[in-house]
Amino acid sequence: LRSGVPQIKNRAPAAIQITAEQLLREARERGLDDAPKVPKQFITDREELSQYQQTKRKDFEDQLRRQRQHIGIWCKYALWEASQKEFERARSVFERALDVDYRNQTLWLKYAEMEMKNKFINHARNVWDRAVTLHPRVDSFWFKYSYMEEMVSAVENARLIFERWMKWEPDDLAWAAFIKFEMRQNQIERARDLYDRYVSHLPTARAYIKYASWEEKNHEFVRCRGVFERSLQELHPQERSEKLLLHFAKF
């Protein structure tokens, strides 16, 4: 009896083998894998705009029902609302996302950047303030918060933010950022005071070298020598690095 299944007469491998890569390459060359492009939509009246927005919101909400923990979807949703100039809706989406995962740093950054981009400075202040309160060890929040205040010429606000940051005893980069901020304001004495606090909080050879080099750069040679001498008095002999001693000797 013959079955309906065709019988294979020759089971030997073909002389010319075709790889998957070759098939894909030929498909690209013939344009077989080009997906049809979504046609552009032109919205001509308020009713069409409203329908488009409702459809888009429903799509985002459906995605979130399936993947509530996916922060990327929350961010896209909120930023899309902002692109529609629906800023209250955008804030609502961001706040809902924070209820899901307030520990996510990207979420806070996107939220604050949305407010800054659209020049809602007071709203941005609120977001940054909450971010640094909940995440005081995330340096990028402090950096961006203080920089925003400086960019809008709120110098005293920026200084207060740096002072709040210093209470958390951050690392060298934070102190360097504060000192550079004061230098941009041409506040030499304030910068010197910060260097003094810096070496008191982080008494390392690296800190003393930075302090002394800064004084030397400002042609304050007596102060520079004083910093080096202070380092020899306050640092334990084992903490006096070869680099520190060489800097002092060259000076």
N, C-alpha and C positions, 0 to 999 in steps of 0.2 A: 504494500500500500504506500502510495506517495502522500506525504504530508504537504500542507500548504506552505511550509517553511522552505525557502530556497536552499539548495545544497551548495556548500563551498567546495569547489573542485580542486583548487590549488591553495594550499595553506602556507606556501613558501613566502618569505618576506619580499616585498616589491624591490626591484633593483634600485629605484630612486625613492628615497625616504623624504617625506614632507614633514617638517617640524611645525610645531604650534606657532613659533616666531614667524616662520615664512607665511603661514596662513594669515596671521595678523597684519604682516607687512603688505601682502597683496590686497588685503581688505582696505587698508589705509590708502594704497595707491589708487584703487578703483573708487574710493569714496564710499565704500559700503558701510563703514562704521560711523559715518557722520550722522549724528542724531539730528532730526529736524529741529531747527531753532524755534524757540517760542516767539510768536509774533509780538511786536511791540503794541502796547495798549495805549490808546490816546483817550484820556478822560476829558469829556467836553462839558459836563455840567455837574452840579452838586450832587444830584441823585446818583450818577455813576460813581462819583468819588466816594460817597457814603457806602454804596454797595461794595466797591473794591475794598474799602477799609474793613467792613464787616467780614468779608470773606477772608481777608488776611488775618484778622484777629482770631477768627474761628480756627484757622489753620494753626496759628501759634498755640492757642489754648488746647487744641487736640494733641499737639506734640507734647505739651507739658503734662497732660493727663497721662500720657504713656511714659514720659521720662521726666518726672518732677525734679529729680536731682541733677539734671543736665544744665549746668550754669550757663553754658554757651547759648542755649536756646533762650534762656531768660534775658541774657544780654542783647541778643539779636532782636528780641521782641521789644525791649525797652528802647533800644536805639532806633528801631523802625518807627516807634511812636514819636520819638523826638524828631525824626526826619519828616514826619507829617505835621510838625509844629504842635503836637498834642503833648505838651510837656507835663501836664498834671497826670495824664495817663502813663507817660514814661516813668515818672517818679513812683506811681502806684506799682508798676511792674517791678521796678528795682526794689521797692520796699517788700514786696511779696517774695522776691528772690532772697533778700536778706533774712527773711523769716525761715527760709529753707536752709540757708548756709551762710551765716554771718561771718564765718571764719575764712571764707574765700576772699583772698586779697584782690584777685582780678575784678571781682564784682564791685568792690569799693572804688577801685581805680576807674573803672568804666563809668560808674555813677558820677563821681566827682568830675571826671573829664567831660562828661556830657553837660554838666552844669557850667563848667568853665567855658567850653566851646561856644555855648549860647549866651555867655556873659551874664549868667545868674550868679553873681559873686557871693551874695549872702547865702544862697542855697548851697553853693560849693563849700563855703565855710562850715556850714552845718554838717555836711557830709564828711569833710576832712576831720572836723573836731570829733565826731563820733568814731571815725576810723582810728585816730591816734589814741582815743580813750580806750577802745576795745583792743587795739593792737599796738601797744606802746613800744614793742620791740621790732616793729617793722619800719626800718629806716626810710624806705622809699616814701611812706606816707608823710613823715616829718619833712623830708626834703621837698616834696611837691607842695605841701601845705605852706611852708615858709616861702618858697619861691613864688607861689601865686600871690601872696601878700606883698612881696617885694615888687612884683610886676605891676600891681595896681597902686604902687606908691604908698602902701600902708606899712611904712618902715617899722613903726613902733609895734604894730601887730606881729610882723615877722620876727622882731627881736623877742617878743614875749613867747612866741612859739618855740624859738630856739631855747629859751630859758626853761620852758616846760620840758623840752627834750633832754636837756642836760641833767635834770633831776633823776633821770633814769640811768645815769652813768653809762652813756653809750661809748662806742669805740673811737679810735683816732679820726676816722672819716667824718664823724659828726662834729667833733671839735674843729676840724679843718674847715668844714662848711660854714660854721658859725664865724670863725675868724675871717674867712674870705668875704662873708657878708658884711662884716664891719669895715673891712678894707674897701669894699665897693662904696661904702658910705663915707669914706675918708675919715673914719674914726680910728686913728692910730692908737690913741690911749686905750680905747675900749678893746682893740685887738690885743694890745700888750697885756691888759688885765686878763683877757681870755687865755693867752698863752701861759700866764702865771697860774691860772686855775687848772689849765690842762695838765701841766707837769705836776701839780699837786694831786690831781685825781688819778693820773696815769703816769707815775714816776718811772719812766723807762728811758733807756739811752736814746731810743728813737725820738721820743718826745723832746728831750733836751737838745738833741741835734737840730730838730726843726725850729725850736725856739731860738737857739743861738744863731742859726743860719738866717732867720728872719731879721734879727737885730743887725746882723752884719750887712744884709742886703739894704737895710735902711741907714747904713753908715753910723750905727750906734755901737761903736767898737768897745767902749767901756762897758756898756750893758751886755754886749756879746760875751766879753771875758767873764763878767759876773755870772752869766748863765752857766758857762762851762765850769767855773769854780763851784757854783752851787751844786752842779751835778756830781762833782767829786765828793762833796760833803754829804749829800743826801742819798746817793746810790750806794748800795752794798758793793764791796770790791768785785764780787762775782758778776754784778749787773753792769759794771763799766765795760762796755764792749770795746773791742779793738777799734771799731769805726769811730766811736766817741773820742777815744784818746787820740786817734789820728787827726780828726777834725780840730781838736784843741791844739795839737802840736802845729798843724799847718797854719792855724790862726795866729 
